[in-house]
Amino acid sequence: MQHILDQLINTLEQGQAVVLCAIVRNLGSAPRTSGARMLVLADGTIAGSVGGGALEGDCQVKARELFQGPPSFAVLNFALNATSAAEQGMVCGGSVSVLLHRVEPVMLELFQQMRREFIRGKRPMLLTLLPQDGVPPRLLFLDSEEDGDVPAELLAEILRKSRRAPFLIEHQGREVFVEPLVYPGRVHLAGAGHVALATARIAAFVGFEVVVMDDRQEFANTDRYPEAREVRVLDSFAACLNDLGPDDYVIIVTRGHLHDREVLAQALRTGSGYIGMIGSRKKREAVYDSLRSAGFTEVDLARVHCPIGLAIGADTPEEIALSIMAELVQVRAGMNG
């Protein structure tokens, strides 16, 4: 949802309606999973995707009908076996249900609230009461601090099941599609050398915010890192990290053991959701022994991914960056065990 939120708000601010498309159910090897969103504007422009191919084309056709009214919603069901998927130019099978819902400018404030919460680094949720027996869908906003119009029983069930990925629950005989608007995470690159450069580019490409820090201005600068949200030139690596939480990812790729050790000690004192350090096992044990002497425990050290990245036989800086970011995406998706 976050990928189309700005376009959605901009269109509503101009007094124009939009059609929101969302995959609310999927089974098998569908082209996109539940929560995939596409926005269709009145002129036919789209943002986002619900899978491409004929599936997406059918959604665009139905969206044009919804702009004409009076129906404001439709549910399209697609069953794609291997043969039908191939016939439609798609590589996936499975089945999906797509909800299309015309959203009018009167709903602008709801989405503006969502964006404000999202920018604050919170985890707001969009609730869609799915259509039933001709009753149109209804959108509700659940922020991080107040329950608003969400019934208490429904709120309790959502909080019990709350997770990063969208999910369906039932409330008073009606299905509710719960869509967390999850902060994409911020990557903190300690070190701005060749591996950091490649990592920053991939991190930004897959949606992470990027912060780069180094004590060498010739390496840490915005010309070299145009995709970074922040580039910091340090006097030293001492006290370069603080107040990190579960959506922060620390990647330690400095030019030397002493700097690595300094940054790692700081990272372990934070609530960072991911800590990774580049280096051989020999280097790791030397750094770990030093930290043990400083009072860090085996539980502390178990938080560290070192050697960093997934084992894909990476050799070049670009390959190492790919292995690092594959591991971060895995962690962000909650698939790291």
C-alpha positions in Angstrom: 0.0 0.0 0.0 2.8 2.4 0.8 4.0 2.2 -2.8 0.9 3.9 -4.1 -0.1 6.0 -1.1 1.4 9.3 -2.3 -0.3 9.0 -5.8 -3.6 8.1 -4.1 -3.5 11.1 -1.8 -2.4 13.5 -4.6 -5.3 12.4 -6.8 -7.9 12.7 -4.0 -6.5 16.2 -3.2 -7.3 17.2 -6.8 -10.9 16.2 -6.2 -10.7 13.1 -8.3 -11.9 9.6 -7.5 -9.7 6.6 -7.8 -10.3 2.8 -8.0 -8.3 0.8 -5.5 -7.5 -2.8 -6.5 -6.3 -5.3 -3.9 -5.6 -9.0 -3.9 -7.5 -10.1 -0.8 -7.2 -13.8 -1.3 -4.6 -16.0 -3.1 -4.0 -19.7 -3.3 -1.2 -21.6 -5.0 1.5 -20.0 -7.2 -0.4 -16.8 -7.9 1.6 -13.9 -9.6 1.2 -11.6 -6.5 0.3 -12.3 -2.9 -2.5 -10.9 -0.7 -2.0 -7.2 -0.2 -0.7 -6.4 -3.6 -2.2 -3.1 -4.6 -2.9 -1.3 -7.8 -4.4 2.2 -8.3 -6.4 3.1 -11.4 -7.1 6.7 -12.2 -10.0 8.0 -14.3 -7.7 8.6 -17.3 -6.6 4.9 -17.2 -3.2 5.6 -15.6 -2.2 2.9 -13.1 0.3 2.7 -10.2 1.3 -0.5 -8.5 0.5 -4.0 -9.7 -1.8 -6.9 -8.9 0.1 -9.3 -11.2 0.3 -8.1 -14.7 -1.0 -9.8 -17.8 -4.7 -10.4 -18.5 -5.5 -10.3 -14.8 -4.4 -6.7 -14.6 -6.1 -5.9 -17.9 -9.4 -7.2 -16.7 -9.1 -5.1 -13.5 -8.5 -2.0 -15.6 -11.6 -2.7 -17.7 -13.7 -3.2 -14.6 -12.3 0.0 -13.1 -13.5 2.0 -16.0 -17.0 0.7 -15.4 -16.8 1.6 -11.8 -15.9 5.2 -12.6 -19.2 5.4 -14.5 -21.2 4.0 -11.6 -23.5 3.4 -9.9 -21.8 0.3 -8.4 -18.8 1.4 -6.4 -17.1 -2.0 -6.0 -16.6 -5.4 -7.7 -14.8 -8.6 -6.8 -13.0 -10.4 -9.6 -12.0 -14.0 -9.2 -9.2 -15.5 -11.3 -8.4 -19.2 -11.4 -5.1 -19.6 -13.2 -4.0 -23.2 -13.8 -0.7 -23.8 -15.7 -2.5 -23.8 -19.1 -4.6 -20.7 -18.6 -1.7 -18.8 -17.1 0.4 -19.6 -20.2 -2.4 -18.6 -22.5 -2.5 -15.2 -20.8 1.2 -14.7 -21.0 1.8 -15.4 -17.3 4.3 -17.7 -15.7 2.2 -18.5 -12.6 -0.8 -20.5 -11.7 -3.1 -20.4 -8.6 -6.1 -18.4 -7.9 -6.7 -14.8 -6.6 -9.6 -12.6 -5.7 -9.2 -9.0 -6.4 -11.4 -6.3 -4.7 -11.9 -3.2 -6.7 -13.3 -0.2 -4.8 -14.0 3.3 -6.0 -12.6 5.8 -3.4 -14.0 9.3 -3.4 -12.2 12.5 -2.3 -14.3 12.4 0.9 -11.9 9.6 2.1 -8.8 11.9 1.8 -8.4 12.5 5.5 -8.2 8.7 6.2 -5.3 8.2 3.9 -3.6 11.4 5.0 -3.7 10.1 8.6 -2.2 6.8 7.4 0.7 8.6 5.7 1.4 10.8 8.8 1.6 7.7 11.0 3.8 5.9 8.4 6.2 8.8 8.2 6.5 8.8 11.9 7.8 5.3 11.7 4.6 3.8 13.2 2.6 0.8 11.9 -0.9 2.0 11.0 -3.4 -0.4 9.4 -6.0 -0.1 6.7 -9.0 -2.3 7.5 -11.4 -3.2 4.6 -14.7 -4.7 5.6 -15.2 -6.9 2.5 -18.5 -6.7 0.6 -21.2 -9.1 1.6 -24.7 -9.7 0.2 -24.6 -6.5 -1.8 -23.3 -4.4 1.1 -20.3 -2.3 -0.2 -16.9 -2.5 1.4 -16.0 -0.1 4.1 -12.6 1.3 4.9 -11.4 1.9 8.5 -8.1 3.3 9.7 -6.3 1.8 12.8 -3.5 3.9 14.0 -0.8 3.1 16.5 -2.3 4.9 19.5 -6.1 5.0 19.1 -8.7 2.5 18.0 -11.0 5.2 16.4 -14.1 3.6 14.9 -12.8 0.0 15.2 -15.1 -2.1 17.5 -13.3 -3.3 20.6 -13.7 -7.0 19.8 -12.4 -6.6 16.3 -9.5 -4.5 17.7 -8.6 -7.2 20.2 -8.6 -9.9 17.4 -6.4 -7.8 15.1 -3.9 -7.0 17.8 -3.7 -10.7 18.7 -2.9 -11.6 15.2 -1.0 -8.5 14.2 1.9 -9.2 11.8 3.7 -7.5 8.9 1.8 -9.2 6.1 -1.9 -8.6 5.3 -4.4 -11.1 6.6 -8.1 -12.0 6.7 -10.2 -12.3 9.8 -13.9 -12.7 10.5 -15.9 -10.3 12.6 -19.6 -10.8 13.2 -20.0 -12.9 10.1 -18.2 -10.5 7.8 -14.6 -10.9 6.5 -12.2 -8.1 7.3 -9.0 -7.6 5.3 -6.3 -6.2 7.5 -3.4 -4.5 5.8 -0.5 -3.2 8.0 1.3 -0.3 6.5 4.8 -1.4 7.6 7.8 0.9 7.7 10.2 -0.5 5.2 13.2 -0.3 7.5 16.4 1.8 7.6 19.8 0.5 6.8 22.7 2.0 8.7 25.9 1.4 6.7 29.0 1.9 9.0 31.7 2.3 6.4 31.4 3.7 2.9 33.8 1.6 0.8 33.1 -0.5 -2.2 30.8 -3.1 -0.5 28.8 -0.3 1.2 28.4 1.5 -2.2 26.9 -1.5 -3.8 24.8 -2.4 -0.8 23.3 1.1 -0.6 22.1 0.9 -4.2 20.4 -2.4 -3.7 18.9 -1.4 -0.4 17.3 1.7 -1.8 16.1 -0.3 -4.8 14.2 -2.8 -2.6 12.7 0.0 -0.5 14.9 0.5 2.5 15.9 3.9 3.7 19.7 4.3 3.7 22.0 6.0 6.1 25.8 6.0 5.3 28.5 7.0 7.8 32.3 7.0 7.5 35.2 9.2 8.8 36.5 9.7 5.2 34.7 12.5 3.4 36.0 11.4 0.0 34.0 8.2 0.5 31.0 9.5 2.5 29.4 12.2 0.3 26.1 12.6 -1.5 27.7 12.6 -4.9 28.8 9.0 -4.2 25.5 8.1 -2.4 22.7 10.0 -4.1 20.1 7.4 -3.0 20.9 7.8 0.7 18.5 9.5 3.0 21.5 10.7 5.1 25.3 10.7 4.6 27.3 11.4 7.8 31.0 12.3 7.9 32.2 11.2 11.3 35.0 12.5 13.5 35.3 8.9 14.5 33.1 5.8 14.8 32.7 6.4 18.5 29.0 7.1 19.4 27.8 6.8 15.8 24.7 4.7 16.7 22.0 5.3 19.2 18.2 4.9 19.7 17.8 2.1 17.2 14.7 -0.1 17.1 13.4 -3.3 15.4 13.1 -1.5 12.0 16.8 -0.5 12.0 19.4 -2.7 10.2 23.1 -2.2 11.0 25.6 -3.3 8.4 29.2 -3.0 9.6 31.6 -2.8 6.7 34.3 -0.4 8.0 37.9 -0.6 6.8 39.4 -2.2 10.0 38.9 -4.5 12.9 39.0 -1.7 15.5 36.3 0.3 13.8 34.2 -2.9 13.4 34.6 -3.7 17.1 33.6 -0.1 18.1 30.5 -0.1 15.9 29.5 -3.6 16.9 29.7 -2.8 20.6 27.4 0.2 20.1 24.9 -1.8 17.9 24.6 -4.5 20.6 23.5 -1.8 23.1 20.6 -0.9 20.9 17.3 -2.6 20.0 18.3 -2.9 16.4 16.4 -5.6 14.5 19.5 -6.7 12.5 23.2 -6.5 13.1 25.6 -7.8 10.5 29.4 -7.6 10.3 31.5 -8.4 7.3 34.6 -10.5 7.8 36.1 -13.9 8.1 35.5 -16.3 11.0 39.0 -15.5 12.3 38.2 -11.8 12.4 34.9 -12.5 14.0 36.4 -14.5 16.8 39.0 -11.8 17.5 36.3 -9.1 17.7 34.0 -11.4 19.8 36.8 -12.2 22.3 37.4 -8.5 22.8 33.7 -7.9 23.4 33.5 -10.8 25.8 36.3 -9.2 27.8 34.2 -6.0 27.9 31.3 -7.9 29.4 29.1 -8.8 26.4 27.5 -12.3 26.7 27.0 -15.1 24.3 23.3 -14.1 24.0 24.5 -10.7 22.9 26.9 -12.1 20.3 24.2 -14.5 19.0 22.4 -11.4 17.6 25.2 -10.8 15.1 25.1 -12.1 11.6 28.8 -12.8 10.8 29.9 -13.7 8.3 27.3 -11.3 6.9 24.8 -12.3 4.2 23.4 -15.5 2.7 25.9 -18.1 1.5 25.7 -17.7 -2.3 29.4 -17.9 -3.0 29.7 -14.1 -3.3 33.1 -12.7 -4.2 32.9 -9.2 -5.8 31.6 -6.2 -3.8 28.4 -6.4 -5.9 27.8 -10.1 -5.1 28.6 -9.5 -1.4 26.0 -6.7 -1.4 23.5 -8.9 -3.0 24.0 -11.6 -0.4 23.7 -9.0 2.4 20.5 -7.5 1.0 19.0 -11.0 0.4 19.5 -11.7 4.1 18.0 -8.3 5.1 14.9 -8.9 3.0 14.6 -12.4 4.6 14.8 -10.8 8.0 12.3 -8.1 7.1 9.9 -10.7 5.9 10.2 -12.6 9.1 11.6 -15.7 7.5 14.9 -15.9 9.3 13.8 -18.5 11.8 
